[in-house]
Each structure stands twice: as C-alpha cells, then as structure tokens.
Amino acid sequence: VPQTLHEWVKKAEVDSGKRAGVPTEVADKVKALEREVRELRQANEILRKASAYFAQAELDRPFRR
C-alpha cells in the first residue's frame, strides 16, 4: 500500500507540474493517437489489398468493345 500511495503522489506532482514527467492527460492522448494510427494503418492495408485485387480482376476480364 505505501508503494501505491507513493505512485499516486508522484503522478499528482507530475500532473500539477511540480515534478518532471509526462502528465496523465498527455499520456492518455498519446495512447489514443497510437491506437488510431494502428487502426488507420490496418484500414489502409485492407484498402490496398482490395484495390490490387479489383485491379487484377479488371485485367483478367476479357476485353469487350
């Protein structure tokens, strides 16, 4: 329990600017942005693969006038 209390005090000091470190609000924002970047990269990869698939399907289609 003393260790937990010490961590809370340190966090409060960082958040209030009395101690050097990354404030909780900033750390939470960074975490959310990292999650968003990861999701967007996954979506881009899916779109890239779908685009390649449909482009290939178009090339494989018999030519019609």
Summary of the structure (lengths in Angstrom):
residues: 65
radius of gyration: 24.7
end to end distance: 79.2
largest distance: 80.6
contacts: 115
relative contact order: 0.06
helix: 80%
strand: 0%
